[in-house]
């Protein structure tokens, strides 16, 4: 009978640990500002300051040639993502939230002009899917990403 109580206690203890872990998700805060109703995240890419447009409809994250350390005499090479230009980059969204990988490259100079704010890239679903949720806190100007 002692063995049954021990097993029951152990099972309850393990279950409590799982429930406890589920109740405390890890949250990352990323500062943002708005322009033209768009949410612009303040980040870094390859060690350079970057402004990324939060785009929940974009399938993938896209960065500018400048952030990707890609040079081209013909800027039309970066006119559309469809052409498939990709480059490796390290994105730092907060002190403890970074991504390293290959991203599409696109020139955002026209988009920046139309919006009236500097845009260096789009934060898309390939990164957003890593989180269970995110909350926009307009009063504090931060987005809380939750894992």
C-alpha positions in Angstrom: 0.0 0.0 0.0 2.9 2.4 0.7 4.1 1.9 -2.9 0.6 2.9 -4.3 0.7 6.1 -2.2 4.2 6.9 -3.3 3.3 6.4 -7.0 0.2 8.5 -6.5 2.2 11.3 -4.8 4.8 11.2 -7.6 2.2 11.4 -10.3 0.5 14.4 -8.6 3.9 16.1 -8.1 4.8 15.6 -11.8 1.3 16.8 -12.9 1.6 19.9 -10.8 5.0 20.7 -12.4 3.5 20.4 -15.9 0.6 22.6 -14.9 2.9 25.1 -13.2 5.1 25.3 -16.3 2.0 25.9 -18.5 0.8 28.7 -16.3 4.0 30.7 -16.6 4.7 31.3 -20.3 7.9 33.2 -21.2 7.2 36.8 -22.4 9.4 39.0 -24.5 8.7 42.8 -24.8 9.7 44.6 -28.0 9.3 48.4 -28.3 7.3 49.9 -31.2 6.0 53.1 -32.6 3.2 53.7 -35.1 3.1 55.5 -38.5 0.1 55.7 -40.7 -1.7 53.2 -38.5 1.1 50.7 -38.9 3.0 49.1 -36.1 6.8 49.6 -36.5 9.1 47.5 -34.3 12.4 48.8 -33.1 15.0 46.1 -33.6 18.5 45.4 -34.9 19.7 43.5 -37.9 23.3 42.5 -38.3 24.1 44.9 -35.5 22.4 47.9 -37.2 19.3 49.7 -35.9 16.2 48.5 -37.9 12.6 49.4 -38.1 10.4 46.4 -39.0 6.8 46.6 -40.0 4.7 44.1 -38.1 2.9 42.2 -40.9 0.7 39.4 -39.7 -0.3 38.7 -43.4 3.2 38.3 -44.7 4.3 34.6 -44.9 8.0 35.4 -44.4 10.2 38.1 -42.9 11.8 40.4 -45.4 14.7 42.8 -44.8 16.3 45.7 -46.8 19.6 45.2 -48.8 21.3 47.6 -46.4 20.5 45.4 -43.4 21.4 42.3 -45.3 24.8 43.7 -46.2 24.0 43.1 -49.9 25.2 45.7 -52.4 23.8 46.1 -55.9 24.4 48.7 -58.5 21.0 48.0 -59.9 18.4 48.5 -57.1 15.7 47.0 -59.3 17.2 43.6 -58.4 15.4 44.1 -55.1 12.1 45.4 -56.4 10.1 42.3 -55.6 10.4 39.3 -53.3 9.2 37.1 -56.2 12.7 37.3 -57.6 13.9 35.3 -54.6 17.0 37.3 -53.5 17.9 36.0 -50.0 20.6 36.9 -47.6 21.7 35.7 -44.1 21.0 38.0 -41.2 20.8 38.1 -37.4 17.7 39.8 -36.2 17.6 41.0 -32.6 14.1 41.9 -31.4 14.9 42.3 -27.7 17.8 41.6 -25.4 17.0 37.9 -25.3 15.0 37.4 -28.5 17.0 36.9 -31.7 16.8 35.0 -34.9 19.5 34.0 -37.3 18.7 32.8 -40.8 18.2 33.5 -44.4 15.6 36.2 -45.2 14.2 37.6 -48.4 15.7 41.0 -49.4 13.5 43.8 -50.7 14.1 47.6 -51.2 11.7 49.5 -48.9 12.7 53.0 -50.0 9.4 53.6 -51.9 7.3 52.1 -49.0 9.1 54.4 -46.6 8.4 57.4 -48.7 4.7 56.5 -49.0 4.3 55.9 -45.3 6.4 58.9 -44.3 8.5 56.7 -42.0 11.7 54.7 -42.3 11.0 50.9 -42.9 13.9 48.4 -43.1 11.8 45.2 -43.3 8.7 43.2 -42.5 8.3 40.9 -39.5 6.3 38.0 -41.0 4.6 34.7 -40.0 7.8 32.6 -40.2 8.9 34.3 -36.9 5.4 35.1 -35.5 4.5 31.4 -35.6 7.2 30.7 -32.9 4.9 32.3 -30.4 1.6 31.2 -28.9 0.3 34.8 -28.7 1.3 38.4 -28.9 -0.3 41.4 -27.3 -0.1 45.0 -28.4 0.2 47.5 -25.5 -0.4 50.8 -27.1 -0.1 52.7 -23.8 3.4 51.3 -23.1 4.3 51.1 -26.8 5.5 47.5 -26.5 4.5 44.2 -28.0 4.6 41.3 -25.7 5.4 38.1 -27.5 4.5 34.9 -25.5 6.1 31.5 -25.9 
